[in-house]
């Protein structure tokens, strides 16, 4: 079974500073996908960034980057130049190999509440 | 920008009553998911559809929950009877295979249920 662990229930960061949100995972699959989603207080889950297990380079999307360390089974999200609008809940999630239909579903961690301070 | 539509946005009901949620996925997305998110936790999958067929409903409490996607487009999730522990956000998502192999799930705004 897959498991996602997010050990930081809450994090604070000063506006314009960078912050790292931790995520570790456990899987026996060789092929898998890792995702980060943002959930503002409004409730909608917003996709941020994706990393495939065979991707050699760390994924980047604007101010978001994913620090992927396969041997350590970690997929930390780095947000550079934090903005007040970044205050939200952040979830790490994992998908099993795409070949199996039922495996397209995501397994989520428990989330990290990020608060950006002015 | 294409989005997943959900309704109602908020629902308050008394225990033992029936409640239903509706989801309209992004056009062309064959895979549809219903997740339940209890306050302070991550979403957990209830049911996954591929077109009109159920792919995975292993975590769906079938004694009170039912889900259907009759024509392989929109979907309804029903709870009957509702219990206090069903208070949660019900999230619908849809996905389609992409060239990058990511299969990104796009979520709706969710339906927040409160059972009194």
Interface residues (C-beta under 8 A of the other chain):
Chain A: X4 X33 X35 X37 X42 X43 X44 X45 X46 X47 X50 X52 X91 X93 X95 X98 X101 X102 X104 X105 X106 X107 X108 X109 X110 X111
Chain B: X31 X33 X40 X41 X42 X43 X44 X45 X48 X50 X55 X56 X89 X91 X93 X95 X97 X100 X101 X102 X103 X104 X105 X106 X107 X108 X109 X110 X112
